[in-house]
Amino acid sequence: MSDLAGSISFRDIQDKAKDIGFDVCGVARPEIDPRNQQRLDEFVAGREFGSMEWMADPERLPRRRDPRVLWEDVKSVIVLGTNYGPAEDPLTLLDHPDRAMISVYAQNRDYHDLIKKRLKQLARWLMEQSGEGEQVKVFVDTAPVLEKPLAQSAAIGWQGKHTNVVSRQYGSWLFLGEVFTTLEFDDAPNRPEIDHCGSCRNCLDACPTNAFPAPYKLDARKCISYLTIEHDGVIPREFRVAMGNRIYGCDDCLSVCPWNKFASRTEELAFIPRAELTAPRLADFLDMDDTAFRAFFTGSPIKRIGREKFLRNVLIAIGNAGDRQVVPRLQMLLADPSALIRASVVWALSRLMTIDEFAEIRQSQLAGEQDETVRTEWEAMA
């Protein structure tokens, strides 16, 4: 701590952040560079956000473009990063289509809870050490904060061609959080991280659904993470086969980044995968009612999407897995109260049954089906 009362240095903050449990810490000015403002404007203008209408909210959009619109008194943004690197390559599960692929970040506790708690701890410490009148606000992916450009300005990493932050030390595996403050730090480096992607396009070429129309541009409507988490309706047919066995999120573009060779497995217990979520059998999720789903995913980010969307994803993956033994269990789900689940069952059955078997069950089910979405699915699979 500095000898001057009420004075906090950048080094003080780095040391405290490390003590609290953050792996990296940087400070950025509260501004978004024009290039990233333009990228945001193009993303919104092209409606590449899909059903995430809050991205185009005329009240929130100016706050994303300029942190000082979000909070006019902010002088500095402290950006914190936490390593959640996996022990093994997540893509190895692609060779086991009967197993569920769950994004690395979602295989244990919801990171929002842990990181927000630590951000608040750092913020309290800042207020204890600073002079009267100073203020702080904390954010972790829950407010209109364009955190990736801020992370680059804070030299945490750079925004790669897959639009996520890449670190020379941790690869593509960093959770981010921010502390906005009225404090200023004269000793903080003012050197944004430069882009080290070079001519590499591994992440772009690895995307199963071609969700990158160009480097540094993502069309969320084609992204498997968006489709399995944010999208509310049936999965568009053109993306179902490409989903493979990915039932929550997708790590393909992150996993193939060459900078991951410098990454290390997370040491945070809350981010070490639960054994039952590392390679679960797809079929084991079919019998989950809402109560069982909520109990199994307590504390998990997966709980947020609910049983209906989760089983929708599982059913698409089962249709891709090719295991006919689950057909009787799928037929039982044709009576599920959820039209979304019933419609997804139709597609899975069309992939697993013979033409004659499917035609027979289609005729009987279509006659009694009242929901238009499900009827459309039966008719499309004729």
ZIFEN-V496421 format. One record per helix or strand of 3 or more residues. SS is the DSSP state (H for helix, E for strand). FROM is the first residue (numbers start at 0). TO is the last residue. If there is no record, write none. Layout:
BEGIN
SS&FROM&TO / SS&FROM&TO
END
This chain:
BEGIN
H&9&19 / E&23&27 / H&33&44 / H&52&55 / H&57&64 / H&66&69 / E&75&82 / H&89&94 / H&103&105 / H&110&128 / E&135&138 / H&146&152 / E&164&166 / E&173&180 / H&201&205 / H&219&221 / H&223&228 / H&236&242 / E&245&247 / H&251&254 / H&257&261 / H&268&270 / H&274&277 / H&281&284 / H&289&295 / H&300&320 / H&323&334 / H&338&351 / H&354&367 / H&371&379
END
